[in-house]
Amino acid sequence: MDSRPVAATTRRLLEGPIALTLLRLAAPNVVMLVAQVAISVLEAYFVGWLGADALAGVSVTFPLVMLMQTMSAGGMGGGVAAAIARALGAGRREDASRLVAHAIVIALVMAGLFTAIVLAGGRTIYGAMGARGAALDAALAYSNVIFAGAVAVWLFNSLASVVRGSGNMGLPAVVVLGGSPVLLVLSPALIFGWGPFPELGVRGAAVAVVAYYAGGALAFLGYLVSPRSLVRISPRTIRFRQALFGDILRIGAPSLLNNIQTNLTVVLLTALVGSFGTFALAGYGMGARLEYLQIPLVFGFGSALVTMVGTNVGAGLDARARRVAWTGAAMAAGVTEAIGLGAALFPYAWLSLFSTEPAVLSAGATYLRIVGPTYGFFGLGLALYFASQGAGRLLWPLLAGLSRLVVAAGGGWIALRLLDGGLSSVFAVMALALALFGTVVAFAIHRGAWRLRREP
């Protein structure tokens, strides 16, 4: 253990009032992620001007793009933040700084895998999800640019996780909010060829996104080499150790499995919905986009939970760590349920942002009315998943995610193929699966699934 005293930021996580401290940590993240949600909505809005084929094409890429996002930010990023938080909580500040270089190496490897797999197999993947003709062309045009630039996304989210793990939630918010106006101008400029910019169509949206993440990654790197950062990367801290890779991977690797389960669920359900045609696919895609956007929104609370739970676990304050988890989960469930109920009551307020095609609106409204009221269970389960990352106990969140996958995909296939049901029956199974996900995680933790041990 370092002989230096515990930093003031770390001490607040260990001793401050739970709800107030959690809100202070989460507030910058929530503001930041609301901005990211707005960017995602506006990007879809701009693409919607190109027609239903472009909208359907980008919709089928969304699960893979979100898989990369959730893996790099909430999956492996959660492992990075948890490892740094536990090291700081245990007083191992030098190890916390050494973890930065390890996080960068992992990010580079994972980005390379995403680029290779998606560029080689994108046509097959999107075709299997129901994209055909012009919709498939649009999907590939968007996807190839995004995944060619996967390294920018992975470095941005990994370095942001380093910063959050140290207890600094403000800088990531500043970077996102500072870059958002640039992205909001650059995206339509490249899509439609405004001013000196070339008209790139859906490719333009992807180019703007990659540029945004590259700039943000450089901003985080600049901070982490400066003396202002609690954890720093420097030639002195670049000493690779298997144990430090293990600190990240023992949480990050199982978290990736959870991300895969979540996104595979949507991929399989998208394939089922794709059998109803392009309009149904576009409508479901816009409805499911709101469901997906609960993930970054809950991440606003979840990243605070990873840091605060991890720091308290590192310090051996197990009971306080559990109180933090339940407090954050209640907040996240309340916010996501409010969004879900609002979408169920007023579905066209959301859907009309993207399309005026009646068949698209009908499919999307059916989805939101059936699945929206279960968003609170989704938020509850996700928040407890992030808390479990901080605690280093991911078995039950993984099992809950598996149960959602089996019920949603298997039940949806049975409803569609064996019972000859329509879209409503498939969406009802999706709602059941979300409710099961949140219930399983909450019940397991309530019954003592966390058997926390102190950091050595």
C-alpha positions as CSV (number, residue, x, y, z in Angstrom):
1,M,0.0,0.0,0.0
2,D,1.2,3.5,-0.8
3,S,2.3,5.6,2.2
4,R,0.6,8.7,0.8
5,P,-2.7,9.6,2.5
6,V,-6.0,8.8,0.8
7,A,-6.9,11.4,-1.8
8,A,-9.8,13.7,-0.9
9,T,-11.8,12.4,-3.8
10,T,-11.4,8.8,-2.6
11,R,-12.3,9.8,0.9
12,R,-15.6,11.3,-0.2
13,L,-16.5,8.0,-1.8
14,L,-15.8,6.1,1.4
15,E,-17.3,8.5,3.9
16,G,-19.7,10.9,2.2
17,P,-23.6,10.6,2.4
18,I,-24.5,7.8,0.0
19,A,-27.4,9.3,-1.9
20,L,-25.9,12.8,-2.2
21,T,-22.4,11.5,-3.1
22,L,-23.9,9.1,-5.7
23,L,-26.0,11.9,-7.2
24,R,-22.9,14.2,-7.4
25,L,-21.0,11.5,-9.2
26,A,-23.9,10.6,-11.5
27,A,-25.1,14.1,-12.4
28,P,-22.2,14.9,-14.8
29,N,-22.6,11.4,-16.4
30,V,-26.3,11.8,-16.8
31,V,-25.9,15.2,-18.4
32,M,-23.2,13.8,-20.7
33,L,-25.3,10.8,-21.7
34,V,-28.4,12.9,-22.3
35,A,-26.2,14.8,-24.8
36,Q,-25.1,11.5,-26.4
37,V,-28.7,10.3,-26.6
38,A,-29.6,13.6,-28.3
39,I,-26.8,13.1,-30.8
40,S,-28.0,9.6,-31.5
41,V,-31.6,10.8,-32.0
42,L,-30.5,13.6,-34.3
43,E,-28.3,11.4,-36.3
44,A,-31.2,9.0,-37.0
45,Y,-33.3,12.1,-37.7
46,F,-30.9,13.3,-40.4
47,V,-30.6,9.8,-41.9
48,G,-34.4,9.5,-41.9
49,W,-34.4,12.3,-44.5
50,L,-32.7,9.9,-46.9
51,G,-35.7,7.6,-46.9
52,A,-36.9,4.3,-45.3
53,D,-34.1,2.2,-46.9
54,A,-31.4,4.3,-45.3
55,L,-33.2,4.3,-42.0
56,A,-33.7,0.5,-42.1
57,G,-30.0,0.1,-43.1
58,V,-28.7,2.1,-40.2
59,S,-31.2,0.4,-37.9
60,V,-29.7,-3.0,-38.5
61,T,-26.2,-1.7,-37.8
62,F,-27.4,-0.3,-34.5
63,P,-27.0,-3.5,-32.4
64,L,-23.4,-4.0,-33.6
65,V,-22.5,-0.4,-33.0
66,M,-24.1,-0.5,-29.6
67,L,-22.3,-3.8,-28.9
68,M,-19.0,-2.0,-29.4
69,Q,-20.2,0.9,-27.4
70,T,-21.4,-1.1,-24.4
71,M,-18.3,-3.4,-24.5
72,S,-15.9,-0.5,-24.6
73,A,-17.7,1.7,-22.1
74,G,-19.8,-0.5,-19.8
75,G,-18.1,-3.9,-20.3
76,M,-14.3,-3.7,-20.5
77,G,-14.6,-0.1,-19.5
78,G,-16.4,-1.1,-16.3
79,G,-13.5,-3.6,-15.6
80,V,-11.1,-0.7,-16.1
81,A,-13.0,1.7,-13.8
82,A,-13.6,-1.0,-11.2
83,A,-9.9,-2.1,-11.1
84,I,-8.7,1.5,-10.7
85,A,-11.4,2.3,-8.0
86,R,-10.5,-0.8,-6.0
87,A,-6.8,0.0,-6.2
88,L,-7.4,3.6,-5.0
89,G,-9.7,2.4,-2.3
90,A,-7.0,0.0,-1.0
91,G,-4.4,2.7,-1.1
92,R,-2.5,1.3,-4.2
93,R,-2.2,4.5,-6.1
94,E,0.9,3.4,-8.1
95,D,-0.9,0.3,-9.3
96,A,-3.9,2.5,-10.3
97,S,-1.5,4.6,-12.5
98,R,0.0,1.5,-14.0
99,L,-3.4,0.2,-15.0
100,V,-3.8,3.0,-17.5
101,A,-1.3,1.5,-20.0
102,H,-2.8,-2.0,-19.5
103,A,-6.2,-0.5,-20.3
104,I,-4.9,1.0,-23.6
105,V,-3.4,-2.3,-24.7
106,I,-6.6,-4.1,-24.1
107,A,-8.5,-1.4,-26.0
108,L,-6.2,-1.7,-29.0
109,V,-6.6,-5.4,-29.2
110,M,-10.4,-5.3,-28.9
111,A,-10.7,-2.6,-31.5
112,G,-8.6,-4.6,-33.9
113,L,-10.9,-7.6,-33.4
114,F,-14.1,-5.5,-34.1
115,T,-12.6,-4.0,-37.2
116,A,-11.5,-7.4,-38.7
117,I,-14.7,-9.3,-37.9
118,V,-17.3,-6.7,-39.0
119,L,-15.5,-5.5,-42.1
120,A,-15.2,-9.2,-43.2
121,G,-18.6,-10.4,-42.2
122,G,-20.9,-7.3,-42.3
123,R,-22.8,-8.3,-45.4
124,T,-23.6,-11.7,-44.0
125,I,-24.6,-10.4,-40.6
126,Y,-26.9,-7.6,-41.8
127,G,-28.4,-9.9,-44.5
128,A,-29.2,-12.4,-41.8
129,M,-30.9,-9.6,-39.8
130,G,-33.3,-8.9,-42.7
131,A,-31.5,-6.1,-44.7
132,R,-32.0,-6.5,-48.4
133,G,-31.2,-4.4,-51.5
134,A,-30.8,-0.7,-50.8
135,A,-31.2,-1.2,-47.1
136,L,-28.3,-3.6,-47.1
137,D,-26.2,-1.2,-49.1
138,A,-26.9,1.6,-46.6
139,A,-26.0,-0.7,-43.7
140,L,-22.7,-1.5,-45.2
141,A,-21.9,2.1,-46.2
142,Y,-22.4,3.2,-42.6
143,S,-21.0,0.1,-40.8
144,N,-17.7,-0.1,-42.8
145,V,-16.7,3.5,-41.8
146,I,-17.7,3.1,-38.1
147,F,-15.8,-0.2,-37.7
148,A,-12.8,0.9,-39.7
149,G,-12.5,3.6,-37.0
150,A,-13.2,1.2,-34.1
151,V,-9.9,2.2,-32.4
152,A,-11.2,5.7,-31.8
153,V,-14.3,4.4,-30.0
154,W,-12.4,1.9,-27.9
155,L,-9.7,4.4,-26.8
156,F,-12.3,7.1,-26.0
157,N,-14.3,4.8,-23.8
158,S,-11.4,3.1,-22.1
159,L,-9.6,6.3,-21.3
160,A,-12.9,7.8,-20.1
161,S,-13.3,4.8,-17.8
162,V,-9.8,5.4,-16.4
163,V,-10.8,9.0,-15.5
164,R,-14.2,7.9,-14.0
165,G,-12.5,5.1,-12.0
166,S,-10.4,7.8,-10.3
167,G,-13.6,9.6,-9.2
168,N,-13.5,12.4,-11.8
169,M,-16.9,12.4,-13.4
170,G,-16.7,15.9,-14.6
171,L,-14.0,15.7,-17.3
172,P,-15.8,13.0,-19.4
173,A,-18.9,15.2,-19.3
174,V,-16.9,18.3,-20.4
175,V,-15.4,16.3,-23.3
176,V,-18.7,15.0,-24.5
177,L,-20.5,18.3,-24.2
178,G,-17.7,20.2,-25.8
179,G,-17.6,17.8,-28.8
180,S,-21.3,17.5,-29.3
181,P,-21.9,20.8,-31.1
182,V,-19.2,20.0,-33.5
183,L,-20.7,16.5,-34.2
184,L,-24.2,18.0,-34.6
185,V,-22.9,20.3,-37.4
186,L,-20.4,17.9,-39.0
187,S,-22.9,15.0,-39.3
188,P,-25.6,16.7,-41.5
189,A,-22.8,18.6,-43.3
190,L,-21.2,15.3,-44.4
191,I,-24.5,13.6,-45.0
192,F,-25.9,16.3,-47.3
193,G,-22.8,18.0,-48.5
194,W,-23.2,21.4,-46.9
195,G,-20.7,24.1,-47.7
196,P,-17.2,22.8,-48.5
197,F,-18.0,19.3,-47.3
198,P,-18.6,16.4,-49.7
199,E,-22.1,14.7,-49.9
200,L,-21.4,11.3,-48.4
201,G,-24.9,10.1,-47.5
202,V,-25.0,7.6,-44.6
203,R,-21.2,7.4,-44.8
204,G,-21.1,11.0,-43.7
205,A,-22.9,10.2,-40.4
206,A,-20.3,7.5,-39.7
207,V,-17.3,9.7,-40.6
208,A,-18.6,12.4,-38.2
209,V,-18.9,9.9,-35.4
210,V,-15.4,8.5,-35.8
211,A,-13.9,12.0,-35.9
212,Y,-15.8,12.9,-32.7
213,Y,-14.4,9.9,-30.8
214,A,-10.9,10.4,-32.1
215,G,-10.9,14.0,-30.8
216,G,-12.3,12.9,-27.4
217,A,-9.7,10.2,-27.0
218,L,-6.9,12.7,-27.6
219,A,-8.4,15.0,-24.9
220,F,-8.5,12.2,-22.3
221,L,-4.9,11.2,-23.1
222,G,-3.8,14.8,-22.7
223,Y,-5.4,14.9,-19.2
224,L,-3.9,11.6,-18.2
225,V,-0.3,12.7,-18.9
226,S,-0.8,15.9,-17.0
227,P,-0.1,16.4,-13.2
228,R,-3.8,17.3,-12.7
229,S,-4.8,13.6,-12.9
230,L,-5.0,11.4,-9.8
231,V,-3.8,8.5,-12.0
232,R,-1.2,9.2,-14.7
233,I,0.4,7.5,-17.6
234,S,4.1,8.2,-18.0
235,P,7.2,6.3,-19.0
236,R,7.6,5.4,-15.3
237,T,4.2,3.8,-15.0
238,I,4.4,1.7,-18.3
239,R,5.4,-1.6,-16.7
240,F,3.3,-4.4,-17.9
241,R,2.3,-7.0,-15.3
242,Q,0.1,-10.1,-15.7
243,A,-1.6,-9.4,-12.4
244,L,-2.7,-5.9,-13.5
245,F,-4.1,-7.3,-16.8
246,G,-5.9,-9.7,-14.5
247,D,-7.4,-7.0,-12.4
248,I,-9.1,-5.5,-15.4
249,L,-10.0,-8.8,-17.2
250,R,-11.5,-10.6,-14.3
251,I,-14.3,-8.1,-14.4
252,G,-14.1,-6.9,-18.0
253,A,-14.1,-10.3,-19.6
254,P,-17.3,-11.6,-18.0
255,S,-18.8,-8.2,-18.6
256,L,-18.2,-8.6,-22.3
257,L,-20.3,-11.8,-22.2
258,N,-23.1,-9.8,-20.7
259,N,-22.8,-7.2,-23.5
260,I,-22.9,-10.0,-26.1
261,Q,-26.0,-11.5,-24.6
262,T,-27.8,-8.1,-24.5
263,N,-26.9,-7.3,-28.1
264,L,-27.5,-10.8,-29.4
265,T,-31.0,-10.6,-28.0
266,V,-31.7,-7.6,-30.1
267,V,-30.0,-9.0,-33.1
268,L,-32.1,-12.2,-33.0
269,L,-35.3,-10.2,-32.4
270,T,-34.4,-7.9,-35.2
271,A,-34.1,-10.9,-37.5
272,L,-37.6,-12.1,-36.4
273,V,-39.1,-8.7,-37.0
274,G,-37.3,-8.5,-40.4
275,S,-39.6,-11.2,-41.7
276,F,-42.4,-8.7,-41.6
277,G,-40.7,-6.4,-44.2
278,T,-38.7,-3.2,-44.4
279,F,-41.3,-0.9,-42.9
280,A,-41.7,-3.2,-39.8
281,L,-38.0,-3.4,-39.5
282,A,-37.6,0.4,-39.6
283,G,-40.4,0.9,-37.1
284,Y,-39.1,-1.7,-34.7
285,G,-35.6,-0.2,-35.1
286,M,-36.8,3.2,-34.0
287,G,-38.7,1.8,-31.1
288,A,-35.8,-0.4,-30.0
289,R,-33.5,2.6,-30.3
290,L,-35.3,4.1,-27.3
291,E,-34.8,0.8,-25.4
292,Y,-31.1,0.8,-26.3
293,L,-30.7,4.4,-25.2
294,Q,-31.7,3.3,-21.7
295,I,-28.2,1.6,-21.6
296,P,-26.2,4.8,-21.9
297,L,-28.7,6.6,-19.6
298,V,-28.4,4.0,-16.9
299,F,-24.6,4.1,-17.5
300,G,-24.8,7.6,-16.1
301,F,-25.7,6.1,-12.7
302,G,-23.9,2.8,-13.4
303,S,-20.4,4.4,-13.9
304,A,-20.9,6.2,-10.6
305,L,-21.9,2.8,-9.0
306,V,-18.8,1.1,-10.4
307,T,-16.5,3.7,-8.9
308,M,-18.3,4.1,-5.6
309,V,-19.0,0.4,-5.0
310,G,-15.5,-0.6,-6.1
311,T,-13.8,2.0,-3.9
312,N,-15.8,0.8,-0.9
313,V,-15.1,-2.9,-1.6
314,G,-11.4,-2.1,-2.0
315,A,-11.5,-0.4,1.5
316,G,-13.4,-3.4,3.0
317,L,-16.7,-1.5,3.5
318,D,-18.9,-4.2,2.2
319,A,-22.2,-3.2,3.9
320,R,-21.8,0.4,2.6
321,A,-21.1,-1.0,-0.9
322,R,-24.4,-2.8,-0.8
323,R,-26.3,0.3,0.3
324,V,-24.7,2.2,-2.5
325,A,-25.9,-0.4,-5.0
326,W,-29.6,-0.4,-3.9
327,T,-29.7,3.4,-3.8
328,G,-28.3,3.7,-7.3
329,A,-30.6,0.9,-8.6
330,A,-33.7,2.7,-7.3
331,M,-32.7,5.9,-9.0
332,A,-32.1,4.2,-12.3
333,A,-35.3,2.2,-12.2
334,G,-37.3,5.3,-11.5
335,V,-35.9,7.2,-14.4
336,T,-36.2,4.4,-17.0
337,E,-39.7,3.5,-15.9
338,A,-40.8,7.1,-16.4
339,I,-39.3,7.1,-19.9
340,G,-41.0,3.8,-20.7
341,L,-44.4,4.9,-19.5
342,G,-44.1,8.2,-21.4
343,A,-43.2,6.3,-24.6
344,A,-46.1,3.9,-24.2
345,L,-48.6,6.7,-23.6
346,F,-47.2,9.0,-26.4
347,P,-45.4,6.8,-28.9
348,Y,-45.7,9.1,-31.8
349,A,-43.9,11.9,-30.0
350,W,-40.8,9.7,-30.4
351,L,-41.4,7.9,-33.6
352,S,-42.5,11.0,-35.7
353,L,-38.9,12.3,-35.2
354,F,-37.7,9.7,-37.7
355,S,-40.5,8.9,-40.1
356,T,-44.0,9.8,-41.4
357,E,-44.6,6.5,-43.1
358,P,-47.8,5.0,-41.6
359,A,-46.5,1.4,-41.6
360,V,-43.3,2.4,-39.9
361,L,-45.2,4.4,-37.2
362,S,-47.6,1.5,-36.6
363,A,-44.9,-1.0,-36.0
364,G,-43.0,1.3,-33.7
365,A,-46.0,2.3,-31.7
366,T,-47.0,-1.3,-31.1
367,Y,-43.6,-2.0,-29.8
368,L,-43.5,1.0,-27.4
369,R,-47.0,0.4,-26.0
370,I,-46.2,-3.2,-25.1
371,V,-42.5,-3.1,-24.1
372,G,-42.2,0.5,-22.8
373,P,-43.8,-0.2,-19.4
374,T,-41.1,-2.7,-18.6
375,Y,-38.2,-0.3,-19.1
376,G,-38.0,0.1,-15.3
377,F,-37.1,-3.6,-14.9
378,F,-34.4,-3.0,-17.5
379,G,-33.0,0.0,-15.6
380,L,-33.1,-1.9,-12.3
381,G,-31.2,-4.9,-13.7
382,L,-28.6,-2.7,-15.5
383,A,-27.8,-0.6,-12.5
384,L,-27.3,-3.7,-10.3
385,Y,-25.1,-5.1,-13.1
386,F,-22.8,-2.1,-12.9
387,A,-22.8,-2.3,-9.1
388,S,-21.8,-5.9,-9.4
389,Q,-18.9,-4.9,-11.6
390,G,-17.6,-2.7,-8.8
391,A,-18.1,-5.6,-6.3
392,G,-16.4,-8.1,-8.6
393,R,-19.5,-10.4,-8.5
394,L,-21.0,-10.9,-12.0
395,L,-22.5,-14.4,-11.9
396,W,-26.1,-13.5,-11.3
397,P,-26.2,-10.5,-13.8
398,L,-24.8,-12.9,-16.4
399,L,-27.4,-15.5,-15.6
400,A,-30.1,-12.9,-15.7
401,G,-28.9,-11.7,-19.1
402,L,-28.9,-15.3,-20.4
403,S,-32.5,-15.8,-19.2
404,R,-33.5,-12.7,-21.1
405,L,-31.8,-14.0,-24.2
406,V,-33.5,-17.4,-24.0
407,V,-36.9,-16.1,-23.2
408,A,-36.9,-13.2,-25.8
409,A,-35.3,-15.1,-28.7
410,G,-36.7,-18.5,-28.0
411,G,-40.1,-17.3,-27.0
412,G,-40.3,-14.8,-29.9
413,W,-39.5,-17.6,-32.4
414,I,-42.2,-19.9,-30.8
415,A,-44.7,-17.1,-30.9
416,L,-43.9,-16.3,-34.6
417,R,-43.2,-19.7,-36.1
418,L,-45.2,-22.2,-34.0
419,L,-48.1,-20.1,-32.8
420,D,-48.4,-18.0,-36.0
421,G,-48.5,-14.8,-33.9
422,G,-48.0,-11.3,-35.2
423,L,-45.7,-8.5,-34.2
424,S,-47.7,-8.0,-31.0
425,S,-47.0,-11.5,-29.7
426,V,-43.2,-11.1,-30.4
427,F,-43.2,-7.7,-28.6
428,A,-45.1,-9.3,-25.6
429,V,-42.3,-11.8,-25.3
430,M,-39.7,-9.0,-25.3
431,A,-41.5,-7.3,-22.5
432,L,-41.6,-10.5,-20.4
433,A,-37.9,-11.0,-21.0
434,L,-37.1,-7.5,-19.7
435,A,-39.1,-8.0,-16.6
436,L,-37.4,-11.3,-16.0
437,F,-34.0,-9.7,-16.3
438,G,-34.5,-7.1,-13.7
439,T,-36.3,-9.4,-11.3
440,V,-33.6,-12.1,-11.4
441,V,-30.7,-9.8,-10.6
442,A,-32.6,-8.0,-7.8
443,F,-33.8,-11.2,-6.2
444,A,-30.4,-12.8,-6.3
445,I,-28.6,-9.8,-4.7
446,H,-31.3,-9.5,-2.1
447,R,-30.8,-13.1,-1.2
448,G,-27.1,-12.6,-0.7
449,A,-25.5,-13.3,-4.1
450,W,-22.7,-10.8,-3.2
451,R,-20.2,-12.6,-1.1
452,L,-17.7,-9.8,-1.0
453,R,-14.1,-10.3,0.0
454,R,-11.6,-7.6,1.0
455,E,-8.9,-6.7,-1.4
456,P,-5.5,-8.2,-0.4
